[in-house]
Amino acid sequence: MSVTALRLSHAFRRNLSLIARHAGDVSEEAALARAGEGSSLNWVVGHCLASRTRLLEGLGALPEGLDASAVRACYGRGTVPDPDAAWLLTDLLRWLEASQGRLETALPTADLSAATESPFGILPLADLLDQFAWHEATHAGQLAVLRRVAASVGP
């Protein structure tokens, strides 16, 4: 595996570890609690999964059985937390774990220098994956605060 692929794999693995640490023992009900009019822990975890579906599709590595369109409809850019449409937090975490395995399998053979369309213009694939990792890390950090919000409503 190239140094770049290894670095990206480790970045996404660290993000997943942080997400699991902050969300792993939060109840399904508490995970739906919103910070005012902002996000819920459930929505942020789902949003991370929705973002991963984009990059995994580009790598041809989407986990079998994961409905990327359904994830993005509920958690993609421009959506808001909707408790009635929310996926179970345990399912979101399970799919994130599965996505990590698929990502780690795809990265060693990916052409990381390939020019790739992105919301930021055309970028080398490695740079786009870096952007996704940074985006995910930002949301993983938010979970520390949202965990406290969740704790205020129950176990």
WOTAJO-V727356 format. One record per residue. N is the residue number from 1. RES is the residue in one letter. PHI is phi in radians with two decimals (999 if undefined). NEAR is the number of other ideal C-beta (glycine too) atoms within 8 Angstrom. Layout:
BEGIN
{{N:RES:PHI:NEAR} {N:RES:PHI:NEAR}}
END
This chain:
BEGIN
{{1:M:999:6} {2:S:-1.18:7} {3:V:-1.04:5} {4:T:-1.14:8} {5:A:-1.08:12} {6:L:-1.13:9} {7:R:-1.08:8} {8:L:-1.13:14} {9:S:-1.02:12} {10:H:-1.15:8} {11:A:-1.09:11} {12:F:-1.18:12} {13:R:-1.14:10} {14:R:-1.09:9} {15:N:-1.03:13} {16:L:-1.05:11} {17:S:-1.07:8} {18:L:-1.16:12} {19:I:-1.04:14} {20:A:-1.10:11} {21:R:-1.12:7} {22:H:-1.41:13} {23:A:-1.91:13} {24:G:-1.02:7} {25:D:-1.99:2} {26:V:-1.50:12} {27:S:-1.18:8} {28:E:-1.01:9} {29:E:-1.13:8} {30:A:-1.13:13} {31:A:-1.14:14} {32:L:-1.52:12} {33:A:-1.15:12} {34:R:-1.67:11} {35:A:-1.50:9} {36:G:1.09:4} {37:E:-1.66:3} {38:G:-1.52:5} {39:S:-1.42:11} {40:S:-1.96:16} {41:L:-1.05:19} {42:N:-1.02:14} {43:W:-1.14:14} {44:V:-1.12:13} {45:V:-1.09:16} {46:G:-1.10:14} {47:H:-1.13:13} {48:C:-1.08:14} {49:L:-1.13:14} {50:A:-1.03:15} {51:S:-1.14:11} {52:R:-1.11:13} {53:T:-1.08:14} {54:R:-1.08:11} {55:L:-1.24:12} {56:L:-1.19:15} {57:E:-1.07:9} {58:G:-1.09:9} {59:L:-1.59:11} {60:G:1.16:6} {61:A:-2.26:9} {62:L:-1.11:10} {63:P:-1.04:11} {64:E:-1.07:4} {65:G:1.65:4} {66:L:-1.46:11} {67:D:-1.54:6} {68:A:-1.06:12} {69:S:-1.12:6} {70:A:-1.16:7} {71:V:-1.09:16} {72:R:-1.20:11} {73:A:-1.13:8} {74:C:-1.60:13} {75:Y:-2.22:12} {76:G:-1.30:10} {77:R:-0.96:4} {78:G:1.55:3} {79:T:-1.55:11} {80:V:-2.18:4} {81:P:-1.01:11} {82:D:-2.32:8} {83:P:-0.99:7} {84:D:-1.27:4} {85:A:-1.85:5} {86:A:-1.13:13} {87:W:-1.38:10} {88:L:-1.11:7} {89:L:-1.02:13} {90:T:-1.07:7} {91:D:-1.21:8} {92:L:-1.04:13} {93:L:-1.14:13} {94:R:-1.13:8} {95:W:-1.20:12} {96:L:-1.09:15} {97:E:-1.08:10} {98:A:-1.09:10} {99:S:-1.14:14} {100:Q:-1.12:11} {101:G:-1.05:9} {102:R:-1.15:13} {103:L:-1.09:15} {104:E:-1.15:9} {105:T:-1.33:8} {106:A:-1.41:12} {107:L:-1.03:13} {108:P:-1.05:8} {109:T:-1.83:4} {110:A:-1.26:10} {111:D:-1.46:5} {112:L:-1.25:13} {113:S:-1.66:6} {114:A:-1.08:8} {115:A:-1.16:6} {116:T:-2.31:10} {117:E:-1.15:3} {118:S:-2.66:9} {119:P:-1.09:2} {120:F:-1.82:6} {121:G:1.73:4} {122:I:-1.43:6} {123:L:-2.32:11} {124:P:-1.07:10} {125:L:-0.93:14} {126:A:-1.04:10} {127:D:-1.18:8} {128:L:-1.12:14} {129:L:-1.10:11} {130:D:-1.04:10} {131:Q:-1.07:11} {132:F:-1.08:12} {133:A:-1.12:12} {134:W:-1.12:8} {135:H:-1.01:9} {136:E:-1.14:13} {137:A:-1.10:12} {138:T:-1.04:8} {139:H:-1.20:11} {140:A:-1.05:12} {141:G:-1.16:8} {142:Q:-1.08:10} {143:L:-1.10:15} {144:A:-1.08:8} {145:V:-1.26:8} {146:L:-1.17:14} {147:R:-1.10:12} {148:R:-1.18:8} {149:V:-1.06:13} {150:A:-1.07:15} {151:A:-1.13:9} {152:S:-1.30:6} {153:V:-1.87:8} {154:G:2.72:7} {155:P:-1.21:3}}
END
